[in-house]
């Protein structure tokens, strides 16, 4: 725990300045009919597609890249009311006549009703530079200017150099390994999200939906028998903590590993579904899920705070971004509100008495490690 706290303290810093209001430059906008909530490595049969949809997801992906597999995936997704992050064949990027071969695939599938967006490359690094990907991105924008192009980066030394060959910047990091709760350094995930948002393109976060039991051969120096899935508190922190930075969606990794190799297939519906259905319902309840009003001074006390106008009243989110109890949770809302509000617990939020009085969140009690509060705002009656 001491080591984790030192890392947190070193990265926290002082946060200066007022709230960051809604509204993004056009380069940082991407529009979907529904806020994208997807999952990697779907299993393409109706029972699994139903399990994915019933857990709150609306998009799927597989790593297959043959026409037969594309046909099967797209039709299964269409039949089950899902969209597809279309996995373009990465081998073409370094192959002979790769651009034109990929163009053939794009022309064949670009009108399919289940197509969501193109997935150009998975964690490019080394010889797969932005210059290598640029002609493929250019071709995709020529053929389908209105369909976004995404690629995912892990947090390596070149992750932030690809902004001109993508429309959606995806970022992945999987911090829950063998640590007991609340010691997993899950703030690393939201820090990466924060850094990605600062690059100026729409960001789609890739949260951990697996146990490292699925990849134990890759990790040395850990207690493999203690590898585990993220729990509900950690998932809520990673999801709603990321939403306070204004992400344009989520794409969790991965359905196959959650269900087939992690050692607890019940986690999918029990814990994962509980959180992702909450995210789905929240995104549907607010007007612009990717455009919160961000209260930056919350960071002074290792918190995140953001406000979303809702379709039926506003929503306020407060996050304890720290692996310890906060004895005095709440923060100043930087003069944004001109009224006082009662805060009504929403979704999976723990029921505590809370309010906004004179632009400050007041909470009766402590915040638990990594705890997320989501409140529906109700204007207080004037006395």
N, C-alpha and C positions, 0 to 999 in steps of 0.2 A: 504493500500500500504506500509506503513512504516514497518509493521510487516513482510511482504513478503520480503522487501529489506534487513531486518536484517537477515532473514533466508538465503537469497542468499549470502550475504556478508560473513556470517559465514562459508558457505560451499565452497566458491570460492577458497580462498587460493592462494598462489603463485605456479606457475607451472614452474618447472625447467627441463632442459635437452633439447636435440634436437628432430628432427622429428623421429617418429616411422615408419620405413619403412614397406612395404608390406611383407607378408610372415608370416605364422603361424605354430606352431608345429602341428603335425598330430592330436593330441587330440582336437585341436581347429578348425578342418576342418570338414565340412560335405558338400557333393556334391549333388545337385539336377540339373535336366535338365534346369529348370527355377528357378530364384531367388524366393523363396516362399513368396507369398503375399496372406494370407488367412483370413478367417473370421469365427468366432464362430457362432454357433446357426443359421445355414442356414435353410431356408425354402425349403423343398425338393419338388419343382415342377418346371417345365421347365421355367415358366415366371420369377420366383425368381432366378433360377440359371443363367438365361440370364442377369438379373439385376446385379447380383454379378459379372459375367464375364465382362459385359460392363463397370463396375466401376473400372476395373483394377486388379481384383483378379484372382488368378489361383488355389486356394485351398479352401476347405470348411470343415466344421465340424458340427456335431450335437451331443447332449448329449444322444441320444437314444442308447440302447445297446442290442436290440433283433436281432435275425438273420433276421427276416422279415424287420426290419428297416435298418439293415446293407445292405441287398440286394437292397432295394429301393434307399438308398443314393448312394451306389457305382455305380449302373447302371445309375442313374440320372447324377452323376458327369461325368461318362465316356461319356455319350451321349452329354454332354455340354462342353466337353473339359477341365474338372477340375480334380484336384487330391483331395484326402481325408486325413485329419488328423483323423485317425481311433480311435474313443473313446472306449477304452477297459472298460469293466464293473468294476467299482471301488468296487462294493460290493464284488467281488471275493477276493479282497485283504485281507479281514477279514473273509471270509467264509470258510467252510469246503471244503477241496480239491480244494482250489481256483486256485493253480498253474496249476493243470491238467485240470480243467475246462477252464481256459483261454487258455491253449495250444490247446484245441480242436478248439476254435474260431480262433486262429492264423493259424492253419493248414488249416482251411477252406478258409480263405480269403487272405493268404499271397501272392498268385499268381495273385490276381485281378489287372488288368492294371490300375485301378484308385487309388490304394493304394499309398499314399504318405509316411506316417510314422505313427508309433504307438504313441498314447497319453495314457500314463500309468496312470496318476493321476492328479487331478485338485486341486491345492493348498493343498498339504499334510501338516499336522501340528498335534500337540498333539500326539495321540497314533499311527498315521501313520508315523513312523520314517523311516529313511533309511534302518534299519534292517528289517522292515516289507516288504518293497518294493524290497529288494535285490533278493530274490528267483524268483520274477516275472521278474525282469530285466534279471537275469541270463537265465531264460527260453527263453525269447524273443531273446537273442543273440545266444542261441543254435539253435533255430528254424529259425531265420532270421538274420544272422550276418550282412547282408548288408542293412538292413532296420533300420533307426534311431529310437531311443526311446526318447520321450520327456515327460516332465512334467512341469507344470507351478507353480511358487511360487509367492505369494504376499510378500510384504516387512514386514514379521513378524520376530520374534526373532530366528527362525530356518531356514530361507529361504536358507541360503548359505551352508547347510550341506548335500545336496543331490547329489553332483557332481558325485559320484561313482555309481549312479543308473539311470543315464540318458546319452544320447548322445547329446541332445539339451536342453539347459537351457532356458526355457521360463520365462519371468517376466512380471507381470502386475501391473499397478497403474493408477488410473483414477482421475486426479487432478482438472478437470474443473467441478466446482459445481455451486455456485450461484454468483461467482465473476464476476465483469465487466472486460472486456478486457482493459488492459493487466495484470490484477492482479492475475489471476489463477497461482499457483506456478508450472508451467509445467516443470521447471528445475528439479523437484523431479523425473520425469519420466526418463530423460536422466541421472540423477545421479544414479538411480537404474540400468540402462543399463550399465553404466560405472563400477559399482561395480560387476555386473554379469560377464562382459567380463574379469575382473581381476581374476575370479575363474579359467579360462583356458579352459572352454568348449564352443562350439558354442552357441551363444545367439540369441534367437528369441524374439523380443520385442512385447508386446501386448498393442497396443495403444487404447485409449478410443474412441469408435465409438458409443456413446450413450449419452443421457442426464440422469442425476440423477433423473429426474422425474419418470423414470422407477423403481427406488428403493427408493423413497422418504420416505417410511416407515422405512428404515434402518438408516436414518440420522436425528439427533436431533440438534437443534441450528442453522439451516440454513433457509434461506428464500426460501421455496420450489417453490414459484411462479417464482423465478429467475433462477431455474435450467435450463441449456442450453447445447447444443452440443458444442464441440470445433469448433472454426471458422477455416477458411482456414489458417490464419497465425499460429495459435496454432498447427494445424495438421502438417503443413510443418515443424515447429520447432521440434515436437516430432519425425517425420519420418526421416528427413534429419539430424537432430541433432544426432539421434541414429546411422544413417549410418556412421557418422564420427568416431564412436567407432568400426566399423567393425562387425555389426550384420549380421547373416546369413539369416535373413528373418523377416517377420512381420506376426502377426495373430491377427487382430483386434477384439475387443469385443463390440457389437455383432450385427449381421444382424437383428435378431428378434427384439431386443430392439431399434435399429435405426429406423426400419420400422414400428413397430407395437405399441410401448408403449411410445415413447419419445415425441410425440406431433407434429412432423414435418417430415413426411416421405419424403418430397421433399429434405431434407438435404442430403439424400443418393446420389442422382445423382448430385445435385447442388454443394455441398461442398466436401463431402467425395470422390466422383468419380473424381472430379477435381484434388485432391491431389494424390490419389492412382494411377490414370492413369499416372501422372507425375512420381511417384516412379517406376511404371512398365517400362515406357519408359527409365528412367535413368538406371535402372538395366540392360536393354537390350543394352544400348549404351556403357557401360563400360565393361572392360574385366573381372574383378573379383569384383562384388559389395561388397563382404564381406571383401575385403582386400585393404582398402585405405592406402595411405601414410598419416600419421597423424602428423600435425604440432602442437606440444604440447605448444609452446610458445604463441599461440593464446589465451590460457587460462589466460595469464597475464592480459588481458584487457576484460575478460568475453566474449570471442568469442570461436568458434570452427572452425577449418580449416582443410581440407583434400583434397587430390588429388587422382584421379583415372586415370590411362591410359585408353584411350577409343579405340574402334574398328576403329574409324576414328578421331584421335586426342584426347588430354587429356581434363579432366573436373576438375574444381576446385570448391569447396563448402566453403563458409564462412557463419557462423551462428552468429547472435547477441544473445548470451545466457543471456539476461538481459531484464527486463520488462520496460526499458527506452530507449529513443533514444540514439544512440552512435554518438556523433558529429564527431568523427574521426575514422570511421571503417577502417579495414585493419590491416595487421600484417606482421611481418617478416617471411619469408618462410625458414629460417634456412639453407640457402645456397644450397637448393636442386636443383634449376634450374640454368642452365648456359646460359640462353637466357632471353630476355624480351618478354612479350606477351601482346597482346590485349585480353581483356576478353569480350566475346560476351554473353549477357544474354540468358539463356536457360530455356525452360519450362515456369513456372509461375513467373519467376524472374522479378522483377521490372526493367525497363530499365534505367540504369544509366551508365555513362561513367566510365570504370574501366580498370586497366591494372596491369601487374606485371613489375616493374622496379627495377633492382638491388635486386631481391629476396624479394621485398616488394609489397604487394597489395596496390594499390592506387585507391581510390574511390572518385568521384566527388559528394559530398553530404553526408548526414547522413544515418545511418541505423535506421530503425523503430524498435519498441519493438518486440523482438523475430524474427526479419526478417531473412530470408534465401536467400542467393544469390547463384545461380548455374550458372557457366559460362563455355562455350566452349572456349578453349584456342587456340589462333591464333598467331603464331610467328610473332613478329614485324620485318619488313624489316630493314635491316641494312642500315644506311645512309652513 
